[in-house]
Amino acid sequence: MNDLVFLLDVDNTLLDNDAVIADLRRHLVDAFGADCERRYWEIFEQLRSELGYADYLGALQRYRVEHPGEPRVLGISLYLLHYPFADCVYPATFHAIRHLRARGRAVILSDGDVVFQPHKIERSGLWAAVDGEVLLYIHKEQMLDDVMRRYPSKHYVMVDDKIHILAAMKAQWRERVTTVFVRQGHYAHDAALVAATLPADVAIEQIGDVIDVPFG
């Protein structure tokens, strides 16, 4: 039983995923042209609605089915696999993780596919930063019993840029969790979404500010 477990989201919480997507959009236009880039993202959104999570490589596979004779698809795959994710980690992330680990146990808790998301976490250096303490689900807010089984604790702190995820976790864990809303990324700046959702316990402007929050 831990006294305190910090659960850390990845995309737009520890790592600037909006920047990754912007780079991918530019690369797709350069490699395929605007029409093909647009079709890739249409497939991407269709697949996300089916699966419930972002699947970049799955969308590329489905694009390939539509264009079986397109050799440049292989280059896009390599671009994704070789992308320098470490360059997109927010500047204060590793310092914040070290600080939190001095106060409790730090665990990455993320959504995503079973191939590309762990690859991103490992390539970015985040996997090593938490000594491999990584949980990856399709919908993490639906897996809190499993989180508690793997990391039993008297209290949890969830740090995330998605206010609706924080609200869903607060509804289940109530006083057992402190929710921390990081105002980074497009979800955090969606005014309609934020206004329609119960506020988090704590709101910070960037991940580095978490070191100033007095937990416990």
MOJOSUL-V908372 format. One record per residue. RES is the residue in one small letter. OMEGA is omega in whole degrees, -180 to 180 (none if undefined). Layout:
res omega
RES OMEGA
RES OMEGA
//
This chain:
res omega
m 177
n 174
d -175
l 177
v 176
f 179
l -171
l 172
d -178
v -170
d -179
n 171
t 176
l -173
l -178
d -178
n 175
d 178
a 177
v -179
i 179
a 178
d 180
l 178
r 179
r -179
h 178
l 178
v -179
d -174
a -173
f -171
g -173
a -177
d -179
c 176
e 179
r -180
r 178
y -177
w 172
e 178
i 179
f -179
e 176
q -179
l 178
r 178
s 179
e -172
l -178
g 178
y 179
a -180
d -176
y -180
l 177
g 177
a 178
l 177
q -179
r 175
y 180
r 177
v 179
e -176
h -174
p -179
g -177
e -176
p -177
r 176
v -180
l 179
g 177
i 177
s 179
l 177
y -180
l -177
l -178
h -177
y -178
p -176
f 180
a 180
d -177
c 175
v 180
y -172
p -175
a -172
t -174
f 175
h 180
a 180
i 178
r 180
h -179
l 180
r 175
a -177
r -179
g 179
r -179
a -177
v 172
i 178
l -171
s 169
d 174
g 179
d -171
v -179
v -172
f -177
q 176
p 176
h 178
k -179
i 180
e -177
r -179
s -175
g -177
l 179
w 180
a -177
a 178
v 179
d 176
g 178
e -173
v 173
l -177
l -178
y 173
i 175
h -173
k -179
e 177
q -174
m -174
l 176
d 178
d 176
v -180
m 179
r -178
r -179
y 179
p -176
s 174
k -179
h 179
y 171
v 179
m -179
v -172
d 176
d -176
k -174
i -179
h 175
i 178
l 180
a 180
a 179
m 179
k -180
a -179
q -174
w 177
r -175
e -179
r -179
v 168
t -179
t -178
v -179
f 179
v -176
r 179
q 175
g -172
h 177
y -178
a -179
h 175
d -173
a -179
a 180
l -179
v -179
a -176
a -174
t 177
l -178
p 176
a 178
d -178
v 175
a 178
i -176
e -179
q -173
i 180
g -179
d -177
v -179
i -178
d -179
v -177
p 178
f 176
g none
//
